[in-house]
Amino acid sequence: MKPLIHAAVSLTLGGILWFSTRSFYAGLLCFASGIFIDLDHVIEFMIHHDWRNFTIKNMFTACEHTEKQKGYLKFDRVYLVFHSAELLFLLWIFAIVTKNIYLMAIAIGCSAHLIMDYMSNASHFYSYFLTGRIIKKFSTEKLFKKY
């Protein structure tokens, strides 16, 4: 999904959270977590290409179209450690158990991001589980649907 769409949705959710809780920092964390979860795309890019071919355009392309990469930007394996339903599940458990508004804000931002990615990417359900990616040996061909 396009990073600008993630930013717009995260800004909206952060604003709603700020307005409803009167906590600026909760709103800010919700906004930031909805965007910065994509930092694992930078890690992914570095694993596959080091700093070669690293431009903002290539980075945005890698974020938007991980499953459709061709040529020198293609990834044979996809790790994306932050895009993990298991980690999100643990985050929600900690947020609920501790009743911490900041953890809740981060969980909301990350949840929105993963839901939008799942809805917009041609990936299998298990692709958003780290264990699913491990079982499929992180293979791009096995994690994403063919067109």
N, C-alpha and C positions, 0 to 999 in steps of 0.2 A: 504494500500500500504506500501511497505517496506520503513522504514525511510531513508535508504541509497539511494533509488531512488529519494525520495524527496530532499535529500541533493545534489545529482548530478544535478538534474534539476534546483534547486535553485541556485547552484553555477554557472551553465551555464548562466541562466538568469541574475544573478547578474553581471557576467563578461561582458555580452553583454551590460547591462545598464551602467556599469562603462565605458566601451569603447565608447559607443555612446554619453554619456552625459559628460564624463570626470569628473564625480563626484564619488569619491571613496565611500563616505558615502551613496549615492543612491544605488550603487551596493551592499554594505554591508547590507543595510536595506532590499533590495529585497531578498538577500540570507537568511538573518536571519528570515524574516517574512514567507518565504516559508517553513521553518523548525519549528520555534517556535510556529506556529499555533497549532502544535500537543501537546502543553503543556496542553491542555484541556483533553488529554488522561490521563495525570498524575492525574489531578483533578478527573476525572472519576474513575480511579483506587482507589483513596483514598476514594471517596464516597462509593464505594462498598466493599472495603477490608481494609480500614485504611492502616496501614503499614504492615499488615499481608501479607505474600507471595510476598512482594515487592522486586523484583530483577530486574536487567537490562533486563534479558531474558524475564521475565513475562511482563515487560513494553513494550518491543519491540513486543512481541506476542499480547498484547492488542492493540497496534497501528496497527499492520498488519492485524489482523483478528477480529475486534470488532464484526462483525456479525456472526462469526463462533465459538465463545467461547463455551467451554464445561467444565463441572466439576466445580471446585472451582474458575475458572477464568470467568465463565459465568456472563454476566450482563443481568438482566431482563429489565432494563431501560437504555437508552442512552441519555445523556444530551448534551455533546460536544458543549458547548456554543460558542467556537470560530469558529467552522465549521458551520457558518451561512451565508446564501446567503443575508439575510437582512442587516447584519452588513457589509458585503462586498459591497453591493450596496450603503450604506451610506458612506463608506470609499471612493468609487469611486466618489460620488457626491462631497464630501469635496475636494478630490484631484483635480477634474476638476474645481470646482468653485474657489478654492484658487490658482490653478496652481502651487501647491507646489510639487516640484520634489521628496521630501522625502515621502510624502503621496502617490504619484504616484508609487514610488518604492515599498512601502509596499503593495499597492493594487495589483500590478503585481505579487509579490511573493505569496500573499494569494490566488489570482485568480488561479495561476498555481497549487497551492496545492489542492484547492477544485476541479478543473477540473480533475486532476489526480485521486483524491479519487473517484469522481463520476464515472469516466471511469473504475476504477478497482474494485470497491466494488459492491456487490449484494444488492444495496439499491434502494428504490423507489425515484423518482424525489423529492418528498416533504421532504425526509429525510434530505436534506441539507438546509431546511428552518426551523428556530427556531419555527415559527408559526405552521408548519407542524408537528414538533415533539410535540409541546404542544397539538395540536388537537388529535394526536394519543397517548397522555398521556405518551410520551417518551418510549413506549413499543417496545422493541427490535423485538418482533415477528411481529409487524405491520409496522416497519420501514424498515426491510430488507426482501428481497425476499427469499422464501423458495427454497431449492435445490431439 
